[in-house]
Amino acid sequence: MPAKRSEGPDKAAPEPRTTRASISFPQEIYATVEQIARGKKVSVAWVVREATEQYIKEQWPLLSAVDKPGP
């Protein structure tokens, strides 16, 4: 169910759309991701998103710039 958004005049800029994904990791990789998250005081999801973004930048540099807004 989509979240309700305010329609008033003080409406903040909409957040970028996101898509939920379910990922299965080998136990030892997940344990490492958890350690990284604890060390950075962030969520496991944050670590996975950052790693995914970095992977895309390295593997497909032109693709990573497609969805970024220009100056």
PyMOL Python script that loads the backbone (N, CA, C, O; Angstrom):
from pymol import cmd

cmd.read_pdbstr("""\
ATOM      1  N   MET A   1       0.843  -1.164   0.000  1.00  0.00           N
ATOM      2  CA  MET A   1       0.000   0.000   0.000  1.00  0.00           C
ATOM      3  C   MET A   1       0.896   1.237   0.000  1.00  0.00           C
ATOM      4  O   MET A   1       1.770   1.347   0.860  1.00  0.00           O
ATOM      5  N   PRO A   2       0.709   2.179  -0.942  1.00  0.00           N
ATOM      6  CA  PRO A   2       1.550   3.369  -1.002  1.00  0.00           C
ATOM      7  C   PRO A   2       1.320   4.267   0.203  1.00  0.00           C
ATOM      8  O   PRO A   2       0.219   4.323   0.750  1.00  0.00           O
ATOM      9  N   ALA A   3       2.366   4.965   0.608  1.00  0.00           N
ATOM     10  CA  ALA A   3       2.258   5.893   1.725  1.00  0.00           C
ATOM     11  C   ALA A   3       1.467   7.116   1.288  1.00  0.00           C
ATOM     12  O   ALA A   3       1.540   7.535   0.133  1.00  0.00           O
ATOM     13  N   LYS A   4       0.706   7.687   2.227  1.00  0.00           N
ATOM     14  CA  LYS A   4      -0.043   8.899   1.934  1.00  0.00           C
ATOM     15  C   LYS A   4       0.912  10.076   1.940  1.00  0.00           C
ATOM     16  O   LYS A   4       1.813  10.151   2.775  1.00  0.00           O
ATOM     17  N   ARG A   5       0.714  10.989   1.013  1.00  0.00           N
ATOM     18  CA  ARG A   5       1.563  12.170   0.929  1.00  0.00           C
ATOM     19  C   ARG A   5       0.736  13.412   1.191  1.00  0.00           C
ATOM     20  O   ARG A   5      -0.433  13.493   0.816  1.00  0.00           O
ATOM     21  N   SER A   6       1.355  14.366   1.832  1.00  0.00           N
ATOM     22  CA  SER A   6       0.711  15.634   2.128  1.00  0.00           C
ATOM     23  C   SER A   6       0.480  16.406   0.834  1.00  0.00           C
ATOM     24  O   SER A   6       1.332  16.401  -0.055  1.00  0.00           O
ATOM     25  N   GLU A   7      -0.648  17.057   0.728  1.00  0.00           N
ATOM     26  CA  GLU A   7      -0.949  17.850  -0.456  1.00  0.00           C
ATOM     27  C   GLU A   7      -0.952  19.338  -0.141  1.00  0.00           C
ATOM     28  O   GLU A   7      -1.341  20.142  -0.989  1.00  0.00           O
ATOM     29  N   GLY A   8      -0.526  19.726   1.060  1.00  0.00           N
ATOM     30  CA  GLY A   8      -0.539  21.120   1.478  1.00  0.00           C
ATOM     31  C   GLY A   8       0.522  21.951   0.790  1.00  0.00           C
ATOM     32  O   GLY A   8       1.369  21.416   0.074  1.00  0.00           O
ATOM     33  N   PRO A   9       0.481  23.280   1.006  1.00  0.00           N
ATOM     34  CA  PRO A   9       1.433  24.182   0.356  1.00  0.00           C
ATOM     35  C   PRO A   9       2.870  23.986   0.826  1.00  0.00           C
ATOM     36  O   PRO A   9       3.796  24.332   0.092  1.00  0.00           O
ATOM     37  N   ASP A  10       3.087  23.447   2.018  1.00  0.00           N
ATOM     38  CA  ASP A  10       4.437  23.241   2.542  1.00  0.00           C
ATOM     39  C   ASP A  10       4.974  21.864   2.165  1.00  0.00           C
ATOM     40  O   ASP A  10       5.862  21.330   2.830  1.00  0.00           O
ATOM     41  N   LYS A  11       4.442  21.309   1.119  1.00  0.00           N
ATOM     42  CA  LYS A  11       4.829  19.962   0.684  1.00  0.00           C
ATOM     43  C   LYS A  11       6.322  19.923   0.347  1.00  0.00           C
ATOM     44  O   LYS A  11       6.810  20.717  -0.456  1.00  0.00           O
ATOM     45  N   ALA A  12       7.030  18.993   0.970  1.00  0.00           N
ATOM     46  CA  ALA A  12       8.459  18.830   0.711  1.00  0.00           C
ATOM     47  C   ALA A  12       8.655  18.154  -0.646  1.00  0.00           C
ATOM     48  O   ALA A  12       7.736  17.544  -1.191  1.00  0.00           O
ATOM     49  N   ALA A  13       9.865  18.276  -1.175  1.00  0.00           N
ATOM     50  CA  ALA A  13      10.184  17.617  -2.444  1.00  0.00           C
ATOM     51  C   ALA A  13       9.979  16.116  -2.289  1.00  0.00           C
ATOM     52  O   ALA A  13      10.370  15.543  -1.272  1.00  0.00           O
ATOM     53  N   PRO A  14       9.375  15.473  -3.279  1.00  0.00           N
ATOM     54  CA  PRO A  14       9.138  14.030  -3.160  1.00  0.00           C
ATOM     55  C   PRO A  14      10.451  13.263  -3.125  1.00  0.00           C
ATOM     56  O   PRO A  14      11.428  13.628  -3.780  1.00  0.00           O
ATOM     57  N   GLU A  15      10.448  12.194  -2.344  1.00  0.00           N
ATOM     58  CA  GLU A  15      11.625  11.333  -2.271  1.00  0.00           C
ATOM     59  C   GLU A  15      11.706  10.502  -3.542  1.00  0.00           C
ATOM     60  O   GLU A  15      10.679  10.197  -4.148  1.00  0.00           O
ATOM     61  N   PRO A  16      12.917  10.133  -3.953  1.00  0.00           N
ATOM     62  CA  PRO A  16      13.029   9.275  -5.137  1.00  0.00           C
ATOM     63  C   PRO A  16      12.297   7.955  -4.908  1.00  0.00           C
ATOM     64  O   PRO A  16      12.251   7.451  -3.786  1.00  0.00           O
ATOM     65  N   ARG A  17      11.738   7.411  -5.953  1.00  0.00           N
ATOM     66  CA  ARG A  17      11.043   6.127  -5.835  1.00  0.00           C
ATOM     67  C   ARG A  17      12.045   5.026  -5.554  1.00  0.00           C
ATOM     68  O   ARG A  17      13.168   5.042  -6.057  1.00  0.00           O
ATOM     69  N   THR A  18      11.627   4.085  -4.755  1.00  0.00           N
ATOM     70  CA  THR A  18      12.476   2.942  -4.436  1.00  0.00           C
ATOM     71  C   THR A  18      11.710   1.661  -4.724  1.00  0.00           C
ATOM     72  O   THR A  18      10.482   1.664  -4.809  1.00  0.00           O
ATOM     73  N   THR A  19      12.438   0.581  -4.871  1.00  0.00           N
ATOM     74  CA  THR A  19      11.860  -0.738  -5.078  1.00  0.00           C
ATOM     75  C   THR A  19      12.454  -1.681  -4.055  1.00  0.00           C
ATOM     76  O   THR A  19      13.669  -1.708  -3.860  1.00  0.00           O
ATOM     77  N   ARG A  20      11.615  -2.444  -3.409  1.00  0.00           N
ATOM     78  CA  ARG A  20      12.072  -3.399  -2.396  1.00  0.00           C
ATOM     79  C   ARG A  20      12.583  -4.658  -3.087  1.00  0.00           C
ATOM     80  O   ARG A  20      12.001  -5.124  -4.067  1.00  0.00           O
ATOM     81  N   ALA A  21      13.682  -5.202  -2.563  1.00  0.00           N
ATOM     82  CA  ALA A  21      14.254  -6.441  -3.099  1.00  0.00           C
ATOM     83  C   ALA A  21      14.571  -7.381  -1.944  1.00  0.00           C
ATOM     84  O   ALA A  21      14.912  -6.943  -0.845  1.00  0.00           O
ATOM     85  N   SER A  22      14.458  -8.650  -2.203  1.00  0.00           N
ATOM     86  CA  SER A  22      14.822  -9.670  -1.227  1.00  0.00           C
ATOM     87  C   SER A  22      16.060 -10.380  -1.764  1.00  0.00           C
ATOM     88  O   SER A  22      16.060 -10.882  -2.887  1.00  0.00           O
ATOM     89  N   ILE A  23      17.117 -10.418  -0.950  1.00  0.00           N
ATOM     90  CA  ILE A  23      18.393 -10.984  -1.390  1.00  0.00           C
ATOM     91  C   ILE A  23      18.823 -12.061  -0.408  1.00  0.00           C
ATOM     92  O   ILE A  23      18.728 -11.879   0.805  1.00  0.00           O
ATOM     93  N   SER A  24      19.292 -13.175  -0.934  1.00  0.00           N
ATOM     94  CA  SER A  24      19.835 -14.241  -0.086  1.00  0.00           C
ATOM     95  C   SER A  24      21.351 -14.240  -0.215  1.00  0.00           C
ATOM     96  O   SER A  24      21.892 -14.255  -1.321  1.00  0.00           O
ATOM     97  N   PHE A  25      22.035 -14.224   0.938  1.00  0.00           N
ATOM     98  CA  PHE A  25      23.492 -14.240   0.981  1.00  0.00           C
ATOM     99  C   PHE A  25      23.961 -15.528   1.642  1.00  0.00           C
ATOM    100  O   PHE A  25      23.256 -16.082   2.485  1.00  0.00           O
ATOM    101  N   PRO A  26      25.147 -16.011   1.269  1.00  0.00           N
ATOM    102  CA  PRO A  26      25.749 -17.064   2.084  1.00  0.00           C
ATOM    103  C   PRO A  26      25.952 -16.500   3.497  1.00  0.00           C
ATOM    104  O   PRO A  26      26.204 -15.306   3.658  1.00  0.00           O
ATOM    105  N   GLN A  27      25.846 -17.340   4.495  1.00  0.00           N
ATOM    106  CA  GLN A  27      25.886 -16.885   5.881  1.00  0.00           C
ATOM    107  C   GLN A  27      27.138 -16.070   6.193  1.00  0.00           C
ATOM    108  O   GLN A  27      27.054 -15.060   6.891  1.00  0.00           O
ATOM    109  N   GLU A  28      28.301 -16.496   5.686  1.00  0.00           N
ATOM    110  CA  GLU A  28      29.539 -15.778   6.010  1.00  0.00           C
ATOM    111  C   GLU A  28      29.577 -14.379   5.383  1.00  0.00           C
ATOM    112  O   GLU A  28      30.138 -13.458   5.977  1.00  0.00           O
ATOM    113  N   ILE A  29      28.994 -14.207   4.203  1.00  0.00           N
ATOM    114  CA  ILE A  29      28.942 -12.874   3.594  1.00  0.00           C
ATOM    115  C   ILE A  29      27.990 -11.989   4.379  1.00  0.00           C
ATOM    116  O   ILE A  29      28.294 -10.824   4.635  1.00  0.00           O
ATOM    117  N   TYR A  30      26.843 -12.528   4.763  1.00  0.00           N
ATOM    118  CA  TYR A  30      25.889 -11.733   5.537  1.00  0.00           C
ATOM    119  C   TYR A  30      26.500 -11.305   6.865  1.00  0.00           C
ATOM    120  O   TYR A  30      26.300 -10.172   7.301  1.00  0.00           O
ATOM    121  N   ALA A  31      27.233 -12.191   7.504  1.00  0.00           N
ATOM    122  CA  ALA A  31      27.883 -11.844   8.773  1.00  0.00           C
ATOM    123  C   ALA A  31      28.870 -10.697   8.570  1.00  0.00           C
ATOM    124  O   ALA A  31      28.967  -9.804   9.412  1.00  0.00           O
ATOM    125  N   THR A  32      29.594 -10.719   7.465  1.00  0.00           N
ATOM    126  CA  THR A  32      30.532  -9.634   7.171  1.00  0.00           C
ATOM    127  C   THR A  32      29.790  -8.326   6.924  1.00  0.00           C
ATOM    128  O   THR A  32      30.210  -7.275   7.406  1.00  0.00           O
ATOM    129  N   VAL A  33      28.692  -8.383   6.177  1.00  0.00           N
ATOM    130  CA  VAL A  33      27.892  -7.180   5.921  1.00  0.00           C
ATOM    131  C   VAL A  33      27.351  -6.624   7.237  1.00  0.00           C
ATOM    132  O   VAL A  33      27.337  -5.409   7.435  1.00  0.00           O
ATOM    133  N   GLU A  34      26.906  -7.500   8.136  1.00  0.00           N
ATOM    134  CA  GLU A  34      26.433  -7.048   9.449  1.00  0.00           C
ATOM    135  C   GLU A  34      27.549  -6.359  10.231  1.00  0.00           C
ATOM    136  O   GLU A  34      27.314  -5.335  10.873  1.00  0.00           O
ATOM    137  N   GLN A  35      28.753  -6.908  10.183  1.00  0.00           N
ATOM    138  CA  GLN A  35      29.888  -6.290  10.884  1.00  0.00           C
ATOM    139  C   GLN A  35      30.180  -4.907  10.319  1.00  0.00           C
ATOM    140  O   GLN A  35      30.421  -3.965  11.073  1.00  0.00           O
ATOM    141  N   ILE A  36      30.160  -4.783   9.011  1.00  0.00           N
ATOM    142  CA  ILE A  36      30.389  -3.482   8.372  1.00  0.00           C
ATOM    143  C   ILE A  36      29.320  -2.494   8.820  1.00  0.00           C
ATOM    144  O   ILE A  36      29.631  -1.355   9.168  1.00  0.00           O
ATOM    145  N   ALA A  37      28.065  -2.926   8.812  1.00  0.00           N
ATOM    146  CA  ALA A  37      26.959  -2.049   9.212  1.00  0.00           C
ATOM    147  C   ALA A  37      27.105  -1.601  10.661  1.00  0.00           C
ATOM    148  O   ALA A  37      26.923  -0.423  10.969  1.00  0.00           O
ATOM    149  N   ARG A  38      27.430  -2.529  11.549  1.00  0.00           N
ATOM    150  CA  ARG A  38      27.619  -2.160  12.962  1.00  0.00           C
ATOM    151  C   ARG A  38      28.761  -1.163  13.110  1.00  0.00           C
ATOM    152  O   ARG A  38      28.648  -0.188  13.853  1.00  0.00           O
ATOM    153  N   GLY A  39      29.859  -1.409  12.402  1.00  0.00           N
ATOM    154  CA  GLY A  39      31.014  -0.520  12.481  1.00  0.00           C
ATOM    155  C   GLY A  39      30.712   0.882  11.992  1.00  0.00           C
ATOM    156  O   GLY A  39      31.256   1.853  12.516  1.00  0.00           O
ATOM    157  N   LYS A  40      29.854   0.997  10.998  1.00  0.00           N
ATOM    158  CA  LYS A  40      29.492   2.303  10.443  1.00  0.00           C
ATOM    159  C   LYS A  40      28.246   2.892  11.106  1.00  0.00           C
ATOM    160  O   LYS A  40      27.866   4.031  10.836  1.00  0.00           O
ATOM    161  N   LYS A  41      27.610   2.094  11.986  1.00  0.00           N
ATOM    162  CA  LYS A  41      26.368   2.505  12.655  1.00  0.00           C
ATOM    163  C   LYS A  41      25.262   2.832  11.635  1.00  0.00           C
ATOM    164  O   LYS A  41      24.579   3.852  11.722  1.00  0.00           O
ATOM    165  N   VAL A  42      25.127   1.927  10.679  1.00  0.00           N
ATOM    166  CA  VAL A  42      24.083   2.043   9.660  1.00  0.00           C
ATOM    167  C   VAL A  42      23.389   0.690   9.535  1.00  0.00           C
ATOM    168  O   VAL A  42      23.789  -0.280  10.177  1.00  0.00           O
ATOM    169  N   SER A  43      22.360   0.630   8.715  1.00  0.00           N
ATOM    170  CA  SER A  43      21.642  -0.631   8.513  1.00  0.00           C
ATOM    171  C   SER A  43      22.343  -1.506   7.479  1.00  0.00           C
ATOM    172  O   SER A  43      23.155  -1.037   6.682  1.00  0.00           O
ATOM    173  N   VAL A  44      22.003  -2.792   7.520  1.00  0.00           N
ATOM    174  CA  VAL A  44      22.502  -3.720   6.506  1.00  0.00           C
ATOM    175  C   VAL A  44      22.025  -3.253   5.128  1.00  0.00           C
ATOM    176  O   VAL A  44      22.779  -3.315   4.157  1.00  0.00           O
ATOM    177  N   ALA A  45      20.790  -2.790   5.044  1.00  0.00           N
ATOM    178  CA  ALA A  45      20.256  -2.307   3.764  1.00  0.00           C
ATOM    179  C   ALA A  45      21.099  -1.162   3.214  1.00  0.00           C
ATOM    180  O   ALA A  45      21.343  -1.098   2.009  1.00  0.00           O
ATOM    181  N   TRP A  46      21.548  -0.254   4.089  1.00  0.00           N
ATOM    182  CA  TRP A  46      22.376   0.868   3.650  1.00  0.00           C
ATOM    183  C   TRP A  46      23.679   0.353   3.046  1.00  0.00           C
ATOM    184  O   TRP A  46      24.110   0.828   1.995  1.00  0.00           O
ATOM    185  N   VAL A  47      24.305  -0.616   3.708  1.00  0.00           N
ATOM    186  CA  VAL A  47      25.566  -1.180   3.211  1.00  0.00           C
ATOM    187  C   VAL A  47      25.342  -1.818   1.841  1.00  0.00           C
ATOM    188  O   VAL A  47      26.151  -1.631   0.932  1.00  0.00           O
ATOM    189  N   VAL A  48      24.258  -2.566   1.687  1.00  0.00           N
ATOM    190  CA  VAL A  48      23.972  -3.229   0.415  1.00  0.00           C
ATOM    191  C   VAL A  48      23.715  -2.192  -0.678  1.00  0.00           C
ATOM    192  O   VAL A  48      24.205  -2.343  -1.797  1.00  0.00           O
ATOM    193  N   ARG A  49      22.949  -1.134  -0.365  1.00  0.00           N
ATOM    194  CA  ARG A  49      22.701  -0.083  -1.363  1.00  0.00           C
ATOM    195  C   ARG A  49      24.000   0.593  -1.785  1.00  0.00           C
ATOM    196  O   ARG A  49      24.234   0.798  -2.976  1.00  0.00           O
ATOM    197  N   GLU A  50      24.845   0.938  -0.817  1.00  0.00           N
ATOM    198  CA  GLU A  50      26.128   1.582  -1.130  1.00  0.00           C
ATOM    199  C   GLU A  50      27.004   0.675  -1.983  1.00  0.00           C
ATOM    200  O   GLU A  50      27.613   1.128  -2.952  1.00  0.00           O
ATOM    201  N   ALA A  51      27.070  -0.600  -1.627  1.00  0.00           N
ATOM    202  CA  ALA A  51      27.886  -1.546  -2.389  1.00  0.00           C
ATOM    203  C   ALA A  51      27.352  -1.693  -3.814  1.00  0.00           C
ATOM    204  O   ALA A  51      28.128  -1.779  -4.766  1.00  0.00           O
ATOM    205  N   THR A  52      26.040  -1.722  -3.955  1.00  0.00           N
ATOM    206  CA  THR A  52      25.429  -1.852  -5.275  1.00  0.00           C
ATOM    207  C   THR A  52      25.718  -0.625  -6.127  1.00  0.00           C
ATOM    208  O   THR A  52      26.072  -0.749  -7.300  1.00  0.00           O
ATOM    209  N   GLU A  53      25.569   0.561  -5.541  1.00  0.00           N
ATOM    210  CA  GLU A  53      25.863   1.791  -6.275  1.00  0.00           C
ATOM    211  C   GLU A  53      27.323   1.825  -6.719  1.00  0.00           C
ATOM    212  O   GLU A  53      27.619   2.198  -7.855  1.00  0.00           O
ATOM    213  N   GLN A  54      28.230   1.438  -5.832  1.00  0.00           N
ATOM    214  CA  GLN A  54      29.653   1.422  -6.165  1.00  0.00           C
ATOM    215  C   GLN A  54      29.933   0.425  -7.290  1.00  0.00           C
ATOM    216  O   GLN A  54      30.704   0.719  -8.204  1.00  0.00           O
ATOM    217  N   TYR A  55      29.318  -0.735  -7.226  1.00  0.00           N
ATOM    218  CA  TYR A  55      29.491  -1.753  -8.263  1.00  0.00           C
ATOM    219  C   TYR A  55      29.040  -1.213  -9.621  1.00  0.00           C
ATOM    220  O   TYR A  55      29.731  -1.388 -10.624  1.00  0.00           O
ATOM    221  N   ILE A  56      27.892  -0.566  -9.648  1.00  0.00           N
ATOM    222  CA  ILE A  56      27.380  -0.016 -10.906  1.00  0.00           C
ATOM    223  C   ILE A  56      28.321   1.057 -11.440  1.00  0.00           C
ATOM    224  O   ILE A  56      28.596   1.087 -12.639  1.00  0.00           O
ATOM    225  N   LYS A  57      28.817   1.935 -10.579  1.00  0.00           N
ATOM    226  CA  LYS A  57      29.754   2.981 -11.012  1.00  0.00           C
ATOM    227  C   LYS A  57      31.011   2.378 -11.623  1.00  0.00           C
ATOM    228  O   LYS A  57      31.526   2.889 -12.617  1.00  0.00           O
ATOM    229  N   GLU A  58      31.500   1.305 -11.039  1.00  0.00           N
ATOM    230  CA  GLU A  58      32.728   0.678 -11.533  1.00  0.00           C
ATOM    231  C   GLU A  58      32.502  -0.145 -12.795  1.00  0.00           C
ATOM    232  O   GLU A  58      33.336  -0.115 -13.700  1.00  0.00           O
ATOM    233  N   GLN A  59      31.410  -0.869 -12.875  1.00  0.00           N
ATOM    234  CA  GLN A  59      31.163  -1.774 -13.995  1.00  0.00           C
ATOM    235  C   GLN A  59      30.514  -1.091 -15.196  1.00  0.00           C
ATOM    236  O   GLN A  59      30.825  -1.423 -16.340  1.00  0.00           O
ATOM    237  N   TRP A  60      29.631  -0.158 -14.949  1.00  0.00           N
ATOM    238  CA  TRP A  60      28.902   0.533 -16.009  1.00  0.00           C
ATOM    239  C   TRP A  60      28.862   2.030 -15.717  1.00  0.00           C
ATOM    240  O   TRP A  60      27.806   2.556 -15.365  1.00  0.00           O
ATOM    241  N   PRO A  61      29.983   2.722 -15.855  1.00  0.00           N
ATOM    242  CA  PRO A  61      30.040   4.137 -15.474  1.00  0.00           C
ATOM    243  C   PRO A  61      29.043   5.021 -16.222  1.00  0.00           C
ATOM    244  O   PRO A  61      28.528   5.976 -15.641  1.00  0.00           O
ATOM    245  N   LEU A  62      28.760   4.736 -17.477  1.00  0.00           N
ATOM    246  CA  LEU A  62      27.793   5.554 -18.209  1.00  0.00           C
ATOM    247  C   LEU A  62      26.379   5.326 -17.698  1.00  0.00           C
ATOM    248  O   LEU A  62      25.587   6.266 -17.630  1.00  0.00           O
ATOM    249  N   LEU A  63      26.055   4.093 -17.341  1.00  0.00           N
ATOM    250  CA  LEU A  63      24.730   3.770 -16.824  1.00  0.00           C
ATOM    251  C   LEU A  63      24.489   4.441 -15.483  1.00  0.00           C
ATOM    252  O   LEU A  63      23.372   4.881 -15.210  1.00  0.00           O
ATOM    253  N   SER A  64      25.508   4.528 -14.640  1.00  0.00           N
ATOM    254  CA  SER A  64      25.322   5.105 -13.311  1.00  0.00           C
ATOM    255  C   SER A  64      24.986   6.584 -13.384  1.00  0.00           C
ATOM    256  O   SER A  64      24.431   7.127 -12.429  1.00  0.00           O
ATOM    257  N   ALA A  65      25.305   7.257 -14.488  1.00  0.00           N
ATOM    258  CA  ALA A  65      25.017   8.682 -14.628  1.00  0.00           C
ATOM    259  C   ALA A  65      23.643   8.942 -15.231  1.00  0.00           C
ATOM    260  O   ALA A  65      23.186  10.085 -15.221  1.00  0.00           O
ATOM    261  N   VAL A  66      22.976   7.933 -15.749  1.00  0.00           N
ATOM    262  CA  VAL A  66      21.708   8.119 -16.449  1.00  0.00           C
ATOM    263  C   VAL A  66      20.623   8.682 -15.549  1.00  0.00           C
ATOM    264  O   VAL A  66      19.928   9.617 -15.946  1.00  0.00           O
ATOM    265  N   ASP A  67      20.457   8.145 -14.355  1.00  0.00           N
ATOM    266  CA  ASP A  67      19.367   8.558 -13.476  1.00  0.00           C
ATOM    267  C   ASP A  67      19.741   9.696 -12.542  1.00  0.00           C
ATOM    268  O   ASP A  67      18.911  10.113 -11.733  1.00  0.00           O
ATOM    269  N   LYS A  68      20.960  10.212 -12.625  1.00  0.00           N
ATOM    270  CA  LYS A  68      21.384  11.299 -11.748  1.00  0.00           C
ATOM    271  C   LYS A  68      20.916  12.627 -12.339  1.00  0.00           C
ATOM    272  O   LYS A  68      21.110  12.878 -13.529  1.00  0.00           O
ATOM    273  N   PRO A  69      20.299  13.481 -11.513  1.00  0.00           N
ATOM    274  CA  PRO A  69      19.882  14.791 -12.021  1.00  0.00           C
ATOM    275  C   PRO A  69      21.100  15.659 -12.312  1.00  0.00           C
ATOM    276  O   PRO A  69      22.108  15.592 -11.607  1.00  0.00           O
ATOM    277  N   GLY A  70      20.998  16.460 -13.339  1.00  0.00           N
ATOM    278  CA  GLY A  70      22.092  17.362 -13.713  1.00  0.00           C
ATOM    279  C   GLY A  70      22.145  18.581 -12.818  1.00  0.00           C
ATOM    280  O   GLY A  70      21.235  18.804 -12.019  1.00  0.00           O
ATOM    281  N   PRO A  71      23.205  19.378 -12.942  1.00  0.00           N
ATOM    282  CA  PRO A  71      23.341  20.592 -12.105  1.00  0.00           C
ATOM    283  C   PRO A  71      22.329  21.647 -12.441  1.00  0.00           C
ATOM    284  O   PRO A  71      22.322  22.713 -11.826  1.00  0.00           O
TER     285      PRO A  71
END
""", "prot")
cmd.dss("prot")
cmd.show_as("cartoon", "prot")
cmd.util.cbc("prot")
cmd.orient("prot")
